[in-house]
């Protein structure tokens, strides 16, 4: 799903997670948890690779335990 910021992508991903019991993983939330200053999109992008690696590892662990997962890659960019 792709759309502009505020269009409901995260809300919809959370709804899917809540309705199905899938584990919700958010790129924005993961980057925010790094507690690094984000002043520009370039700052945000500099953290994406690290965050995706972390999300990938967590998702693989969850999937190996038989859990479904839902990803929220937001960020307002279509290339995800």
C-alpha atoms as a printed R data frame, in Angstrom:
   type eleno elety resid chain resno      x       y      z
1  ATOM     1    CA   UNK     A     1  0.000   0.000  0.000
2  ATOM     2    CA   UNK     A     2  1.356   3.388 -0.953
3  ATOM     3    CA   UNK     A     3 -0.051   6.804 -0.188
4  ATOM     4    CA   UNK     A     4  0.812  10.252  1.071
5  ATOM     5    CA   UNK     A     5  1.482  10.935  4.740
6  ATOM     6    CA   UNK     A     6 -1.730  10.975  6.720
7  ATOM     7    CA   UNK     A     7 -3.654   8.820  4.244
8  ATOM     8    CA   UNK     A     8 -4.172   5.978  6.727
9  ATOM     9    CA   UNK     A     9 -1.488   3.429  5.804
10 ATOM    10    CA   UNK     A    10 -0.363   2.915  9.406
11 ATOM    11    CA   UNK     A    11 -3.927   2.884 10.699
12 ATOM    12    CA   UNK     A    12 -4.831   0.210  8.154
13 ATOM    13    CA   UNK     A    13 -1.729  -1.876  8.974
14 ATOM    14    CA   UNK     A    14 -2.603  -1.675 12.683
15 ATOM    15    CA   UNK     A    15 -6.177  -2.737 11.911
16 ATOM    16    CA   UNK     A    16 -4.927  -5.751  9.972
17 ATOM    17    CA   UNK     A    17 -2.625  -6.617 12.869
18 ATOM    18    CA   UNK     A    18 -5.391  -6.257 15.442
19 ATOM    19    CA   UNK     A    19 -7.954  -8.152 13.359
20 ATOM    20    CA   UNK     A    20 -5.647 -11.079 12.570
21 ATOM    21    CA   UNK     A    21 -3.349 -11.227 15.590
22 ATOM    22    CA   UNK     A    22 -0.333 -10.580 13.368
23 ATOM    23    CA   UNK     A    23  2.682  -8.888 14.926
24 ATOM    24    CA   UNK     A    24  2.985  -5.248 13.807
25 ATOM    25    CA   UNK     A    25  6.407  -3.946 12.762
26 ATOM    26    CA   UNK     A    26  6.880  -0.269 11.876
27 ATOM    27    CA   UNK     A    27  9.866   1.225 10.084
28 ATOM    28    CA   UNK     A    28  9.161   4.712 11.450
29 ATOM    29    CA   UNK     A    29  8.753   3.427 15.017
30 ATOM    30    CA   UNK     A    30 11.969   1.409 14.757
31 ATOM    31    CA   UNK     A    31 13.912   4.444 13.526
32 ATOM    32    CA   UNK     A    32 12.369   6.569 16.281
33 ATOM    33    CA   UNK     A    33 13.529   4.016 18.870
34 ATOM    34    CA   UNK     A    34 17.146   4.636 17.796
35 ATOM    35    CA   UNK     A    35 16.765   8.005 19.613
36 ATOM    36    CA   UNK     A    36 18.811   9.837 16.997
37 ATOM    37    CA   UNK     A    37 17.947  13.328 15.766
38 ATOM    38    CA   UNK     A    38 16.045  13.381 12.473
39 ATOM    39    CA   UNK     A    39 16.141  16.857 10.943
40 ATOM    40    CA   UNK     A    40 15.707  15.930  7.308
41 ATOM    41    CA   UNK     A    41 14.679  13.119  4.985
42 ATOM    42    CA   UNK     A    42 18.399  12.448  4.475
43 ATOM    43    CA   UNK     A    43 18.741  11.849  8.245
44 ATOM    44    CA   UNK     A    44 15.752   9.493  8.076
45 ATOM    45    CA   UNK     A    45 17.156   7.597  5.090
46 ATOM    46    CA   UNK     A    46 20.533   7.175  6.818
47 ATOM    47    CA   UNK     A    47 18.768   4.980  9.392
48 ATOM    48    CA   UNK     A    48 16.605   2.941  7.023
49 ATOM    49    CA   UNK     A    49 19.085   0.157  6.244
50 ATOM    50    CA   UNK     A    50 19.821  -0.499  9.935
51 ATOM    51    CA   UNK     A    51 16.100  -0.421 10.794
52 ATOM    52    CA   UNK     A    52 15.180  -2.773  7.944
53 ATOM    53    CA   UNK     A    53 17.841  -5.230  9.084
54 ATOM    54    CA   UNK     A    54 16.436  -5.168 12.596
55 ATOM    55    CA   UNK     A    55 12.862  -5.568 11.338
56 ATOM    56    CA   UNK     A    56 13.922  -8.411  9.058
57 ATOM    57    CA   UNK     A    57 15.557 -10.286 11.944
58 ATOM    58    CA   UNK     A    58 12.551  -9.775 14.240
59 ATOM    59    CA   UNK     A    59 10.118 -10.832 11.508
60 ATOM    60    CA   UNK     A    60 12.081 -14.007 10.736
61 ATOM    61    CA   UNK     A    61 12.047 -14.909 14.428
62 ATOM    62    CA   UNK     A    62  8.288 -14.304 14.585
63 ATOM    63    CA   UNK     A    63  7.612 -16.270 11.404
64 ATOM    64    CA   UNK     A    64  9.746 -19.160 12.642
65 ATOM    65    CA   UNK     A    65  7.553 -19.247 15.757
66 ATOM    66    CA   UNK     A    66  4.457 -19.498 13.557
67 ATOM    67    CA   UNK     A    67  3.288 -15.887 13.928
68 ATOM    68    CA   UNK     A    68  2.058 -13.734 11.066
69 ATOM    69    CA   UNK     A    69  3.561 -10.278 10.649
70 ATOM    70    CA   UNK     A    70  2.409  -6.951  9.230
71 ATOM    71    CA   UNK     A    71  4.914  -4.330  8.093
72 ATOM    72    CA   UNK     A    72  4.352  -0.592  8.067
73 ATOM    73    CA   UNK     A    73  7.021   1.023  5.934
74 ATOM    74    CA   UNK     A    74  5.323   4.445  5.746
75 ATOM    75    CA   UNK     A    75  7.779   7.253  5.193
76 ATOM    76    CA   UNK     A    76  5.665   8.588  2.339
77 ATOM    77    CA   UNK     A    77  7.939   7.077 -0.313
78 ATOM    78    CA   UNK     A    78  6.772   4.773 -3.053
79 ATOM    79    CA   UNK     A    79 10.022   2.837 -3.502
80 ATOM    80    CA   UNK     A    80  9.516   0.653 -0.400
